[in-house]
Amino acid sequence: MKKVLIISYYYPPNNNIPSWRPYSWANYFSGEDHGNAEVHVISRYWDGSEKKWEDQVNPSPQQRNHIHHYSPTHAAHYLVTHSTLKKILKAAGKFLLLNKAIYFLSNLFGFHHIEVDTYFSFRKYIQKTFPKGYFDTVLVTSPPLNVLRLGYQLKRHFPTAFFVADFRDLWDIDELKTDYTPGPKARFYNSLFKRSIRKWLKRYDLVTGVSLPLVKKITALNKNIPFEVITNGFETALLREQSKEQLPAFTIASIGSIYPIQNMQALTEGIIGFASQNNFSRDIVVQFVGAKATNGGIGHAFGGRLPEGMLSVTDRVDRSEALKLLKSANVLVYPVCMGYQGIYSGKMFEYLASGNNILIAPGDNDVLDELLKETKAGVSKNTGEEVTLQLQQWYDEWKSKGFVSYNGLPEKIDNYSRENQAAKLSRAIEGLRDKK
């Protein structure tokens, strides 16, 4: 790779996990040790203060396009998002039938996820800024789905480039359910999404995705296209720079988004049972950091059964603050999406790098259980009673030793660094390019 274009709706300073995936690729490809490629990233403007979903979709306040050079060979182009579409959608929101008509027609003609537009916002800028044939590699990462349409169109502008379609998620997450039967509306719109993706993939050379079950859903639409699983990962440098602090309380923490589809029952029952059998000791703290933005009902899930001061549920916080807790918590917990396949959650990889024990409840009998078995970085428990027993074991050890033993395997964990996943992607691209 000599000249690389990466197109991503999300990019730092936006602090959501989707931002760090393309950022790690850009850093790797442009690094002196990995070919020193000229990398240009196209994204929308962010100021880093985005915490809620509305912040992710609202038009950027920036009135001019802006280029930031992360290094001499790594440039990010932050563009003003297309405002006309947002104005139409906002106006249509007052009229239910008009809103439904716009949604129907846009999807019917292959314009998906128009509330987070890249196609109209980015296409002309790219074609005007970079001469025809300028790039030898183009990567687009979805969602939104319209970025795949953008890549499909750009193949004409960069006809000799190697095109990669990356999927962080599906058009409908429920398609990853083991027993999913969509209703008529979902079946209709999913058929439109699949029709578009099937068409667009004809101009791509490689499909990548965050898990094997997800990638199989994509490649079922085009069985001839090669694929590679590129998981999310952790930023080695960021976590290495963050020191581990000795906290005054036994700290059970969840860091990042938690969605309503995640099963909280075993975890909440287990934590309540653990706290109760220790008389709600003041040296026990439970923190759900960043969860309030996506699931404001977490506090209610505990039913007021934890005393004030023991439980805290917050909105998103600065990345430095989140990393500080990530490194210092005694136990990192995660409730899984039961009945789904191929859902890792980006936070799981940062959990891996923390050097702290991970507790998944309940187990998923899928990729997360396999990940913990491979890395020895934690355990999965299926019932509230099992969670209580495990927390008590770690708490007793913390009380007697001042720390909790950790058996994670560094050599296995390191496979999931952002750098190593970017290297895997690079090898896949070059290996297939050589065969073309």
N, C-alpha and C positions, 0 to 999 in steps of 0.2 A: 504493500500500500504506500502510495506516495502523496496522493491528494484525496482526502476523505471528507464527505459531507454527512453530518448526522442531523436528522430532523426530529425534534422532540418538543411536544407542547410544554413539558415540564423540564426545568433545568435550574441549578442553583443561580441566585440565592433562594429560590423557592426551596422550602425545607422538607417537602414531602419525599417519601422514599422513591417514587418514580423519577425524581430529579437526579438521583445519584447513580442510577444505572448508566445513562448515556454519558454522564460526567466522567465516570471511571473509564469508559471506552476512549473518550477524547484524550484523557490524561495518558492512557497506555499507548495509544497509537502515535501520539505526538512526542512521546518520551525519547530521549537520546538513546536509551538502551533497547528500544523496540522499533527502530526504523526512522524515528524523527520525522514522521509524516506531517504534512501540512493539513491541519484539521479545522474545519469550519462547522460550527453548530448553529442551527437555526432554531430559535425558540421565541416565545413571547416575553414581554417585559415583566419582570418580577422585582419586588423590593425586599423580599424576605420576611415581610410581616404577615403573610397569608396564614391564617389559622383555621378558618372554616371553609366549607365547600363553596359558599358564595364568593369567598375571596379568590377561589381557583377559576371561577367562570366569569366573574365580572370583567368588563373591558379594562385594559390596563390604563392607569392614570397618565402614563408617559405619552407625550404627544409627538415624540420623535423617535425614530429608530436609533439604536445605540449599539456600538460594537465594543466589547470588552476583551482585551488580550490577556488571557490567563498565563500565556507564555508566548515566546516569539512564534511558535508553531501551533498554538491553540487559541482560536478566536471564537467568541460567542456573539452571535448577532441577535440582539433582543429587539423584537419588532412590535410595533403598535398593532394590536389585534383589530380585526375588521369590525367596525362599529355598526354598519348598516344592518347586518343580520341580527345583532343584539337588539337594535331598535325595533325591528320587525317583530321579533319574538316577544319583546316587552309589551309592545302595543297589542299584540294578539292575545297576550295573557289576560286581558280584560274581557275577551270574547271567547268563550269556551269552544264554540264550533269553529271559529276561525283558527284558533290555536291547534285544534285537532286536524284541521284541513292542511295547515302548514306542515305539521309533523308527518302526516300521511304522504303528502306530495314530495317532500324533501327525501324521505326514505324510499319512496317508490322510484325516484330518479337517481338514487345512489348517493345522496348527500346526507350522510349519517353524522350524528353527534354535532349538529351545527351550533349548539350552545357553547362548544369549545372548539372553535374553528381553527384549522391550520391551512386548509386548502385555499381559501380566498385570501387569507392574511399573509401567507408565505410565498405563494407560487410566483407572482409577478416579481417580487423582490429577488428571488433566487435566479430567475431567468434573466433579469436585468443586470444583476451583480456579477454573475459568473458566466463566462463565455461557453458556448456549446462545446461539449466534450471535455470540460475542465477537470472533472473528477473521475478517478478510476474506481472509487468505492462510494456507495451511497447506502446509508442505514437509516431506516425510519422505525420508530418505536411507538406502538399503539397499546392502549387507546390514547386519543380518540381515533375512531376508525377512519375519519377523513384524511388522516395522515397517510394511510395506505393508498388512497386515491391520488393524493399528491405525488407519492413516489411513482405510481403507475404512469401519471402524466409526464413526470420528469425523465422517464426513460427515453423519451424522444429527444430531450435536451442533452442528456448524457448517455448516448446510445451504447458506448463501449464500457460503461461502468458496471461493476458487479453490485447488484442490488440485494439488500437484506431486509426482510420484513420481520420485525421483532414484535412479539406479543407478550405483554405483561399480564393481560387478562383477556377473557372472552367477551363477545358481544352480549352475552347473557350468562352470568356466573352460575346460574342454576343448571346450565348445560353440563356442569361438572358433577352434578348430583348423580348418584348411582341409580336412583329410581325416579327420574324426572319425567313428568308427563305435562308438557306445556298446555295452557289453555288456548283457545282459538286465536286470541289477539297476539299472545307471545309467539305462537307457532307461525302466524303470518309475518310478523316483523322479523323474527329470526330467519325466516326463509329469504327475506329481502337482504338481510345482512350477509347471509351465506352466499347468496347469488353475487353480490358485489365483491366479496372477498375472493370467491372462486375466479371471477374475471380478473381482478387486480393481480392475483398471484401469478398469472401467466407471464408477467414481465419481471418477476423476481427470480433470483438465482438461489436463494437460501431462506429458509424459515427458521427463526429461533424463538424460543419461549422459555418461561421460567420453570416449567416442570414437564415431565414426559406426558402425563395425562392431558395437559392443556395442548401440547404440541400435536398430539395424536388427533385431537379435535380439529385442529387447523389443517393438517396434512390430509385428513379425510376429504377435504374439499379439492385437493390437488395432489394425487398420489405420486406424481412424478417429481415433485420438488424435494430436494434434499433438506434435511432438518438437523438441528443441533439444540440440545438443552443447555441453555446458559442461565443458571440460577441467578437470583440476586445475591448479594454478598455484603461484606463489611469492609469499611475503609481502614486498612491497617494503620496508616499514619495517624488518623484521627484518634483511634482508640489507644494507640501507643503513647500519644502525647498526654492522654488523660490519666492522671494518677488515681490510684485506688485509695479511698479514705476509710478510716475506721468509724463507722457510724455508731452513735450512742445507743441505738435501738436495733432489735432484730427486724430487718426491713424486708418485707415482701412487696415486690414491685412489678407492675405491668407498665411498659413504656410504649406509647404509640396508640394508634386507632384500635378501637374494638367496635365491631359492627353487630347489629341486632341478630344476624344469622349465627353468631358465635354462641355456643352453648355454655352459659355461665353457671349452671346449676351445681355441678360437682365442685367447682372451684369455690363458689360462695358458701355452700354448705360446709366444705372442708375448712375454709378459713374461719368461719363462725365457730365451728366445733373446736378448732385448735385454740382460738382466742378464749372461748368459754372455759375449756378445761384448764387454762392457765389463769383463770380469774380475771381475764381482760387486763393482763399486766401492762403497765405503762411502757415497758421496754419492748413492746410489739407494735409495729407500724405497718399499715397497709396503704400502698399508694398506686393509684391508677393515673398515670401522667399522660395527658394528651387524649384521653378517652372521651372526655366530655363533648368534644366537637362532633363525634360520630355516634355517640350513644349516651345521651344525657340521663338515661335511666339506670345506670350502673349503681349509683348510690341507693336507689330504691330496691335493687336486687338483693341488697343486704338487709332490707326491711327494718332499718333502724336498730339492728341487733348488735352493732358494734358501737362502743361509746364514742362520743365526740372527741376528736383529736386522734383517734386511732386510724380512722379511714379518711383518705382524701382522694377526690376525683377532680382532675383539673383539665383545662383546655390545653392546647398545644403550648409548649414552652420553647425557649431558645435551644438550639441543638447542643450548645455547650452544657446547659443545665441538664438536658436529657442524658447526655453521655456521662456526666458526672454521677448521676444516680445509677445508670447502667453498670458502671464499673464498681460501684460501692455497695449496691444492694446485696443482701445475703441470698435471696431467692428471687428468680425472675419467672413470673407465671404467664401462662397463655391459654385461653380457652379456645378450643378448636371449632371449626365449622363441621358439625357432625353430618355424615352422609355425603360429603363432598370428596372428590379426588383431586390431587394435584395442587392443593393450596398450602404453600409454605408460610406465607406472610413474610414480607421483607424484614420485619423486626427480628425474626428468628435468627437471622445470620448475625446481626449485631449482638443478640443474646449469646450466640456461640463464641464470639470474640471477647466477651466480657470477662471470661474466667470465673463466672459464677454459675451455680447450679440452676438448671432450668426445670420447671415443673409444668408439664402439659396436662390439662385436665378438661375433658376426658381425652384418652388417646384417640387417634384418628384411624388406626389400622392402615396407614397409608404413608405418605412421604415424610411426615413429621416423626412418626414412630421410627421409621427407617433411619432418619437423620440422627436421632438421639442414640440409636443402637450403634450406628457407624462411628460417631464421635465420642460416645460415653460422656456427653456434656450434661446429662440430666436424665429425668425419668418421666414416664407418663402414668397417670393414675386415672381410673375410670369412675370412681365413686367418691362421694364426700368423705366417707370413713377412711378410704385409702389416702386421700389428700391430708386429712387430719393427722394420721399416723406418720406420714412422711415429713410434714412440717414439724411435728413434735420431735422426731428424731434429729432433724437439723437444728432445731431450737435448743435441745438439750446439749448438743455438741457445742453450739455457739456459747451457751452459758458456761460450760466447763472449760473450753479452750480459747474462747474469744474469736473463733472463726469456724467456718464450715468446710470440711474436707471436699476437695474437688478432684475428679478423676478424668477430666476431659483429655482427649488425645490431640496434642498440638498439630501433629503432622496431618491428621485427618481434617481437623478444623481449618487448617490453612488452605485446603483445597477450595474453600468457599470464600476466600478473600475476593474483593472486587478485582484486584490485579490478576489473580489466577483465572478468574472467569473471563476477563478480557483477553488474556493470553489464549484461552481455549477458543474464544470467538475468532481471534486472529488466525489461529491454526486452521480452523474450519474454512474461513474465507480463502486463505492462500492455497489450501489443499484442493478446494473445488475450482479455484481460478486456474490452477495449473492443468486441470483436466478439460477446461473449456476449449 
